[in-house]
Amino acid sequence: MKSKTILRNWGTNYKGDKPMALDLSSLQKAVNSFERAIKVADIMIKGDVDTDTEEVIRAGVIQNFEFTYELCWKFMKRWLE
């Protein structure tokens, strides 16, 4: 599952009339990392793993999601300001 680049590199700067550039490379890396985490977790959990290993894998994916979500929220907030 390859992510489509849906992220734009320009926001609107309401303090001036020129658009403000936003560097979204860290957000794109976070999204890619989250996708890899889901893919690896799917492969690992389908295999024969014990409960402890499965819990650690799930916790890692959840942590990756939380990081990506927070980063996305910060970029949206910055874009709107």
Secondary structure, 3 states (H helix, E strand, C coil): CCCCCCCCCEECCCCCCCCEECCCHHHHHHHHHHHHHHHHHHHHHHCCCCHHHHHHHHHHHHHHHHHHHHHHHHHHHHHHC
